């Protein structure tokens, strides 16, 4: 699988995962007249979604995440299916990130050229862009001192009462220099001060916080990022068990569903627990939110 599409060996684990996924849904001598997946789950698996490992996949970019002239899709490499949701698992070699997407178009005959150098664009935030624009305008309006720009390389000066006085760049300019000679400018720049971008004026950015507050915010963010994804992880924590209990009680209190017999020929829709740590306006934990969704 790796050699067919010339995928680097670093992706051996992804290839193994997709290979096992295919083998579990393919005929085998271990069980008769059924696949291992059917013997385990009792339902015949579907295989029409199988794709060639390592082929080119174009993941659709939602309208909210792009502008008018941006590409509508992102060129990625197919790695398999996601274990968390019914979506494709792709890899973006340019940004070196894993992409989970449901809206994908495949080109199974082509493969990624892993020898090419990805074009890395410099991401410039609006604050730096405004500051660089102001610096360029200032340089155009106020050029550097021309005291060291005389043709002979020495400072332009004149003697007045035994004192040497530098000529102002506005009142006196150096004589023209031929294009064949280079001009060396000595620009002494102080430390660059970064100002807060205008679009953050209405937000609290956290600048000026002491080290203890910054550490507490960092710990909270790490805790939010480590919110459980599966039920097996959440059930080990007393806080999430209590939150799930409250969710079930709310569902029963509101008569959200009614137990009934599933008609023949219909497939039930599964449910999934969603876990999220909510913070208040002070950045502290407000509550642990749990929802049971279809």
Residue pairs with C-beta under 8 A, 6 or more apart in sequence:
1 7
1 15
1 18
1 19
1 53
1 54
2 8
2 9
2 11
2 12
2 15
2 54
4 52
4 53
4 54
5 52
5 53
5 54
5 55
5 111
5 112
6 54
6 111
6 114
7 15
7 53
7 54
7 77
7 111
7 112
7 114
8 114
11 54
11 79
11 91
14 53
14 79
14 80
14 89
14 91
15 53
15 54
17 80
18 53
18 79
18 80
18 81
19 53
21 80
21 81
22 50
23 36
24 35
24 36
24 37
24 40
24 45
25 35
25 36
25 37
25 45
25 47
26 35
26 47
27 35
28 35
28 36
30 36
31 39
34 44
35 44
35 45
37 45
38 44
38 45
49 81
51 57
51 78
51 106
51 108
52 78
52 108
53 78
53 79
53 80
54 77
54 78
54 79
54 111
54 112
55 77
55 78
55 106
55 107
55 108
55 109
55 110
55 111
56 75
56 76
56 77
56 78
56 106
56 107
56 108
56 110
56 111
56 112
57 75
57 76
57 77
57 78
57 88
57 90
57 104
57 105
57 106
57 107
58 73
58 74
58 75
58 76
58 104
58 105
58 106
58 107
59 73
59 74
59 76
59 88
59 90
59 99
59 101
59 103
59 104
60 72
60 73
60 101
60 103
60 104
60 105
61 70
61 71
61 72
61 73
61 74
66 72
73 105
74 92
74 99
75 92
75 112
76 90
76 91
76 92
76 93
76 99
77 90
77 91
77 92
77 93
77 111
77 112
78 88
78 89
78 90
78 106
79 89
79 90
79 91
79 98
80 88
80 89
81 87
81 88
81 89
82 88
82 89
82 100
84 100
84 229
85 100
86 102
87 100
87 101
87 102
88 100
88 101
88 102
88 104
89 98
89 99
89 100
90 98
90 99
90 100
90 101
90 104
91 97
91 98
91 99
92 98
92 99
93 112
93 114
93 118
94 118
94 119
94 120
124 132
125 197
126 197
126 198
126 199
127 194
127 195
127 196
127 197
127 198
127 200
128 194
130 197
130 198
131 194
131 195
143 169
144 185
144 186
144 187
145 169
146 156
146 169
146 173
146 174
147 155
147 156
147 166
147 167
147 169
148 155
148 184
148 185
148 186
149 156
149 174
149 177
149 183
149 185
150 156
150 174
150 175
151 174
151 175
151 177
151 181
155 164
155 166
156 166
156 167
156 172
156 174
157 164
157 165
157 166
157 167
158 164
158 165
158 167
177 183
196 205
196 207
206 214
206 217
209 217
216 283
217 283
220 279
220 283
220 284
220 285
223 277
223 285
224 277
224 279
227 275
227 276
227 277
228 234
228 237
228 240
228 275
229 275
230 273
231 273
234 240
234 241
234 244
234 273
234 275
234 290
235 241
235 244
239 288
240 275
240 288
240 290
243 275
243 287
243 288
243 289
243 290
244 273
244 290
244 292
246 290
247 290
247 291
247 292
248 292
251 257
251 292
262 268
269 294
270 294
271 292
271 293
271 294
272 292
272 293
272 294
273 290
273 291
273 292
274 290
274 291
274 292
274 293
275 288
275 289
275 290
276 288
276 289
276 290
277 285
277 288
277 289
278 285
278 286
278 287
278 288
278 289
279 285
279 286
280 286
